[in-house]
C-alpha cells in the first residue's frame, strides 16, 4: 500500500473518529448509558455499543461472556477464546496497538487493559473522540462485576447478569468449601528461567487465598516477581503449582525433585494447571480456581496424614 493511500486512510479514520460523537448525538434520543471504569472515569454512551474493539485477550473473553461477542470488530493478538474470536480482525498486540487499524474499524467503544496497553496510545484514542472503557480485574470477584458493566455498555444486560450470577454462585461455593480449611503454604511457579512467581497483588494470589492456601511470596508487591531457588527452599512450600506456556505440563516442574527435603517434594505435591485457566481474568479463572483448590486440598490431606 502506497504512502499516499495510507495517509488518506489515516485521515479518513481520524475524521470518522472525530465525527463519531456528533453522529451519535444526532441519532434518535435514548437513555444515556453511564458506567464507571477502573480509572474511576464515567464512560458515557448515548446508545449501546455496536462496534467494539478489545485491546486484550482476557477482555475479549469478558465481552463474549457478557453477550457482546457479535459486536466485537477488532481484537489484539492471542485473542483465541472463545473460538469465534479467532475470526475477528487483529489490530496489533496488547503492547503495540495499530491506531490506524483501530480507527478504520470505526468503533463506538474501545475496551482497554489498564496495566497492559500503552497509556499514551489509549489516551490518543480518547483524544480522537472514541469512548474508552479501561479495565483491570484484580480479583475473582471483579470478573462478574466487569461482565455486568460491559453488558451494560453493549446493551446485553440480561445475558451479562445471568453469567455474572452463575459466576458469583460458583465463587461463593468454593469460598464456603475451602477458605476456612487449615492453611497450606503454596509456591506458584510461572516460569523457571528466570524463576518467576506471583506476588500479593495478583489474581493468582486471590485464588490461593480462596482455596485456603498461603502464597509464600504474598509479601512481595510485584505482580510477577523474580525469586531465587534459595528463597523457595527457605519458605518451604507444601505444594508447588506451575503453569508454563501451554496445555502441557512443563518438564521443568520436576526439577524440584533435586531437593527431596522440600516439603512439597516429600509430600509428592507438584501440580500443573493450564495457564489460560489461571492467568487470564475471565470466567475460565473459576475453572482454574476449582482445580487449584483441589490440588491444595490434596497437599493439605497429605500433610495431615504424614
Backbone torsions as a table, in degrees:
resi	resn	phi	psi	omega
1	UNK	NA	129.6	-176.9
2	UNK	-70.3	161.5	-178.3
3	UNK	-63.5	-38.9	-179.1
4	UNK	-63.4	-42.9	179.9
5	UNK	-63.8	-41.7	179.6
6	UNK	-62.0	-40.8	178.8
7	UNK	-63.3	-39.9	179.1
8	UNK	-64.6	-42.2	179.3
9	UNK	-64.1	-44.8	179.3
10	UNK	-62.6	-43.4	179.4
11	UNK	-62.1	-41.3	177.7
12	UNK	-63.1	-43.3	179.2
13	UNK	-62.2	-42.4	-179.7
14	UNK	-63.2	-41.9	-179.6
15	UNK	-64.9	-43.0	-179.9
16	UNK	-63.7	-42.7	-179.6
17	UNK	-63.0	-42.2	-178.5
18	UNK	-67.9	-33.0	-176.6
19	UNK	-84.0	-14.1	-171.5
20	UNK	-58.4	-47.3	179.0
21	UNK	-58.5	-37.6	-179.9
22	UNK	-67.1	-40.1	178.5
23	UNK	-63.5	-40.4	-179.7
24	UNK	-64.7	-41.3	-177.8
25	UNK	-69.7	-22.4	180.0
26	UNK	-81.6	-10.1	-179.1
27	UNK	-73.1	176.0	179.6
28	UNK	-59.2	127.7	-178.0
29	UNK	-55.5	139.6	178.4
30	UNK	-143.7	171.5	179.1
31	UNK	-64.7	128.8	-179.3
32	UNK	-67.8	136.5	177.5
33	UNK	-101.2	126.1	-177.2
34	UNK	-134.5	123.3	-177.4
35	UNK	-136.5	137.8	177.2
36	UNK	-89.0	131.5	179.6
37	UNK	-97.4	-173.1	-175.6
38	UNK	-79.9	-1.2	169.3
39	UNK	-92.2	0.6	-179.1
40	UNK	77.6	15.2	-179.2
41	UNK	-99.7	152.1	175.5
42	UNK	-88.1	118.7	175.7
43	UNK	-93.0	119.7	-173.6
44	UNK	-117.5	126.4	175.1
45	UNK	-122.8	144.2	177.6
46	UNK	-82.6	-17.8	176.6
47	UNK	-156.5	162.9	-178.4
48	UNK	-57.0	142.7	179.9
49	UNK	-66.0	132.9	179.1
50	UNK	-107.6	-23.7	-179.0
51	UNK	-130.8	110.3	-172.9
52	UNK	-119.3	136.3	173.6
53	UNK	-111.4	130.8	179.7
54	UNK	-108.5	132.0	-175.1
55	UNK	-106.0	19.0	174.3
56	UNK	-158.0	143.7	178.4
57	UNK	-56.1	-40.0	-179.8
58	UNK	-65.5	-36.7	179.1
59	UNK	-69.5	-32.6	174.6
60	UNK	-61.3	-44.7	177.8
61	UNK	-60.9	-42.0	-179.8
62	UNK	-63.6	-38.6	179.1
63	UNK	-64.5	-41.6	177.3
64	UNK	-65.3	-40.5	178.7
65	UNK	-64.1	-28.8	179.4
66	UNK	-81.6	-1.4	-179.9
67	UNK	86.3	12.2	-176.1
68	UNK	-108.6	17.5	-177.1
69	UNK	-60.0	-35.1	-178.6
70	UNK	-75.5	-3.0	178.5
71	UNK	-103.7	-5.0	179.9
72	UNK	-81.1	118.3	-176.2
73	UNK	-109.3	-6.1	179.6
74	UNK	-156.5	140.3	179.8
75	UNK	-139.6	170.6	174.8
76	UNK	-98.7	171.0	179.9
77	UNK	-56.1	151.4	178.9
78	UNK	71.4	14.5	171.3
79	UNK	-82.2	83.1	-170.2
80	UNK	-113.0	9.4	179.7
81	UNK	-147.2	137.5	-5.2
82	UNK	-68.2	169.7	-174.7
83	UNK	-49.1	-38.8	179.1
84	UNK	-59.2	-20.9	179.4
85	UNK	-64.7	-23.4	-179.5
86	UNK	-67.6	-18.5	-178.4
87	UNK	-92.8	-0.1	-177.0
88	UNK	-89.2	138.3	179.8
89	UNK	-55.2	140.2	-180.0
90	UNK	-96.1	130.5	-178.7
91	UNK	-120.0	53.3	176.1
92	UNK	103.2	-168.3	175.5
93	UNK	-103.7	165.1	179.8
94	UNK	-59.2	-30.2	-177.4
95	UNK	-102.9	3.2	179.4
96	UNK	-148.6	85.9	-172.2
97	UNK	-84.3	143.0	175.0
98	UNK	-92.4	91.2	-175.7
99	UNK	-62.4	-38.4	179.0
100	UNK	-62.8	-42.4	179.1
101	UNK	-65.4	-38.0	178.3
102	UNK	-64.0	-47.0	-179.4
103	UNK	-62.6	-37.2	-179.5
104	UNK	-63.4	-24.6	179.4
105	UNK	-79.9	-9.0	177.3
106	UNK	51.7	54.0	-179.2
107	UNK	-73.1	150.1	170.8
108	UNK	-103.1	1.7	172.8
109	UNK	-156.8	133.3	173.0
110	UNK	-116.2	129.5	178.7
111	UNK	-106.3	115.2	-172.0
112	UNK	-111.4	154.7	178.5
113	UNK	-96.0	119.3	-169.9
114	UNK	-59.6	-47.8	-176.5
115	UNK	-101.6	-3.1	-177.4
116	UNK	-102.9	-35.4	-178.5
117	UNK	-84.7	149.5	175.7
118	UNK	-61.9	122.2	-175.6
119	UNK	-61.4	-34.8	-179.1
120	UNK	-65.4	-38.6	-179.6
121	UNK	-68.6	-41.6	178.4
122	UNK	-64.3	-42.4	178.3
123	UNK	-62.4	-36.2	179.1
124	UNK	-65.1	-40.7	178.3
125	UNK	-62.4	-41.0	177.1
126	UNK	-64.5	-41.5	-179.2
127	UNK	-63.4	-26.8	179.1
128	UNK	-84.4	2.8	173.6
129	UNK	99.9	5.0	-179.6
130	UNK	-84.5	142.9	174.7
131	UNK	-77.3	128.1	-177.2
132	UNK	-125.5	125.0	174.6
133	UNK	-104.4	119.2	-176.9
134	UNK	-100.0	126.2	-175.7
135	UNK	-124.2	146.3	175.6
136	UNK	-151.6	74.2	177.9
137	UNK	-63.8	122.2	-176.6
138	UNK	-114.7	-5.7	-179.3
139	UNK	-143.3	165.2	177.2
140	UNK	-62.4	-38.8	-178.0
141	UNK	-65.3	-26.5	-178.8
142	UNK	-75.8	-17.3	-178.1
143	UNK	-64.6	-53.6	176.6
144	UNK	-63.1	-29.8	177.5
145	UNK	-61.6	-46.2	-179.5
146	UNK	-67.8	-35.9	177.6
147	UNK	-60.2	-43.3	178.8
148	UNK	-64.8	-40.0	-179.5
149	UNK	-67.4	-42.8	178.8
150	UNK	-65.5	-37.9	177.0
151	UNK	-63.8	-37.6	177.0
152	UNK	-61.7	-44.4	-179.2
153	UNK	-67.5	-30.3	-178.3
154	UNK	-93.6	-5.8	-178.8
155	UNK	75.8	23.1	179.3
156	UNK	-114.6	43.3	-173.3
157	UNK	-54.9	-40.6	-174.7
158	UNK	-62.5	-50.2	-179.5
159	UNK	-67.1	-39.4	178.9
160	UNK	-61.2	-41.8	179.7
161	UNK	-66.1	-40.1	179.3
162	UNK	-64.0	-44.8	179.7
163	UNK	-63.4	-44.7	-179.2
164	UNK	-62.7	-39.2	179.6
165	UNK	-62.8	-43.2	179.1
166	UNK	-63.4	-44.4	-179.3
167	UNK	-63.9	-41.3	179.8
168	UNK	-65.9	-35.4	177.9
169	UNK	-66.9	-41.6	178.2
170	UNK	-64.4	-41.0	179.6
171	UNK	-64.5	-42.7	179.6
172	UNK	-64.6	-36.7	179.9
173	UNK	-66.3	-43.4	178.3
174	UNK	-65.4	-40.8	179.7
175	UNK	-62.4	-44.9	-179.4
176	UNK	-65.2	-32.1	-175.6
177	UNK	-81.7	-37.7	-167.4
178	UNK	-117.2	-30.6	-166.9
179	UNK	-57.9	-38.4	-174.5
180	UNK	-92.1	5.9	178.0
181	UNK	-72.5	166.6	-177.2
182	UNK	-57.3	135.5	-174.7
183	UNK	-66.0	147.3	179.3
184	UNK	-127.7	130.4	178.7
185	UNK	-74.9	124.0	-173.2
186	UNK	-121.7	133.0	169.7
187	UNK	-112.0	116.3	176.0
188	UNK	-98.9	121.8	-177.5
189	UNK	-106.2	114.9	178.0
190	UNK	-80.1	-41.8	-176.2
191	UNK	-153.6	166.9	-174.6
192	UNK	-107.6	-29.6	-176.7
193	UNK	-141.4	93.0	5.8
194	UNK	-76.6	163.0	179.3
195	UNK	-74.3	116.4	-175.6
196	UNK	-123.9	137.7	178.3
197	UNK	-124.0	-156.5	176.2
198	UNK	-129.5	141.8	178.8
199	UNK	-89.9	-164.4	-174.9
200	UNK	-85.4	-1.6	-178.6
201	UNK	-115.0	43.9	-174.0
202	UNK	-137.1	156.3	-179.6
203	UNK	-54.9	-40.9	-178.2
204	UNK	-63.4	-34.6	175.9
205	UNK	-63.4	-38.0	177.4
206	UNK	-64.2	-39.8	177.9
207	UNK	-63.2	-46.5	-179.3
208	UNK	-58.9	-44.4	179.0
209	UNK	-64.4	-40.9	177.9
210	UNK	-55.7	-37.6	-175.5
211	UNK	-85.4	6.7	-178.4
212	UNK	78.6	20.3	178.1
213	UNK	-96.4	169.3	176.7
214	UNK	-128.8	107.8	178.8
215	UNK	-63.3	119.1	-175.1
216	UNK	-68.4	-13.4	177.7
217	UNK	-115.9	26.7	-179.9
218	UNK	-65.6	-19.5	-179.1
219	UNK	-77.7	-8.5	-179.9
220	UNK	-89.7	133.7	-176.1
221	UNK	-80.0	-25.1	-179.1
222	UNK	-62.6	146.8	178.4
223	UNK	-67.6	-45.7	-178.9
224	UNK	-129.9	74.9	-175.6
225	UNK	-72.1	145.2	170.0
226	UNK	-81.8	133.2	-178.4
227	UNK	-127.5	172.8	179.9
228	UNK	-111.0	157.5	175.6
229	UNK	-59.8	-40.3	-178.6
230	UNK	-60.5	-38.6	-179.5
231	UNK	-69.2	-33.6	176.7
232	UNK	-67.8	-44.2	179.9
233	UNK	-62.9	-39.1	-179.1
234	UNK	-66.7	-40.8	-178.4
235	UNK	-81.8	-13.5	167.5
236	UNK	46.9	70.0	179.5
237	UNK	-67.6	151.8	175.8
238	UNK	-86.7	-16.5	177.6
239	UNK	-148.9	142.3	174.2
240	UNK	-117.7	125.8	178.9
241	UNK	-119.3	128.3	-176.9
242	UNK	-119.3	161.9	177.5
243	UNK	-118.1	-59.3	-175.8
244	UNK	83.7	-155.0	-173.5
245	UNK	-108.4	-20.7	-175.3
246	UNK	-146.4	-160.0	-173.9
247	UNK	-78.6	-4.6	-177.3
248	UNK	-96.1	143.5	178.0
249	UNK	-64.1	125.0	-177.8
250	UNK	-69.5	137.9	-179.3
251	UNK	-63.7	-31.0	-176.6
252	UNK	-67.8	-12.5	178.0
253	UNK	-61.4	-35.2	-177.5
254	UNK	-77.1	-4.5	176.4
255	UNK	-63.5	-21.5	178.8
256	UNK	-68.1	-14.3	177.3
257	UNK	-62.9	-14.7	178.5
258	UNK	-68.1	-14.9	-179.7
259	UNK	-119.4	76.9	-176.3
260	UNK	-61.2	-21.3	178.7
261	UNK	-76.0	-16.3	177.7
262	UNK	-63.4	130.0	-172.2
263	UNK	-59.4	-39.7	179.4
264	UNK	-61.4	-32.6	179.0
265	UNK	-76.2	-45.7	-178.9
266	UNK	-64.1	-29.0	178.1
267	UNK	-87.6	-4.7	-177.8
268	UNK	60.1	48.6	-176.9
269	UNK	-119.2	66.8	173.6
270	UNK	-112.4	112.0	-171.9
271	UNK	-123.2	166.2	-178.3
272	UNK	-137.7	140.7	172.3
273	UNK	-132.4	131.1	177.2
274	UNK	-52.9	132.4	-173.3
275	UNK	-58.6	-33.1	-177.6
276	UNK	-67.0	-13.9	179.2
277	UNK	-90.7	-10.3	-177.8
278	UNK	-133.0	-14.3	-175.6
279	UNK	-107.8	3.7	173.6
280	UNK	-116.7	136.6	-177.1
281	UNK	-84.1	74.7	-174.2
282	UNK	-138.4	174.1	176.7
283	UNK	-56.3	-27.9	179.0
284	UNK	-66.2	-16.6	176.6
285	UNK	-62.2	-27.2	176.7
286	UNK	-69.0	-34.2	174.0
287	UNK	-64.5	-44.7	178.3
288	UNK	-62.0	-40.2	179.1
289	UNK	-63.1	-39.2	179.4
290	UNK	-64.2	-43.7	177.6
291	UNK	-62.7	-42.3	179.9
292	UNK	-63.0	-43.1	179.5
293	UNK	-60.9	-39.7	179.3
294	UNK	-65.9	-39.7	-180.0
295	UNK	-69.0	-42.3	177.9
296	UNK	-64.8	-36.2	179.0
297	UNK	-67.5	-33.9	175.4
298	UNK	-60.7	-43.2	178.5
299	UNK	-65.7	-37.4	178.9
300	UNK	-61.7	-47.2	-179.3
301	UNK	-65.8	-43.2	-179.8
302	UNK	-61.4	-38.7	-179.4
303	UNK	-68.5	-38.6	-179.1
304	UNK	-70.9	-34.2	-178.8
305	UNK	-71.8	-35.7	-173.4
306	UNK	-64.9	NA	NA
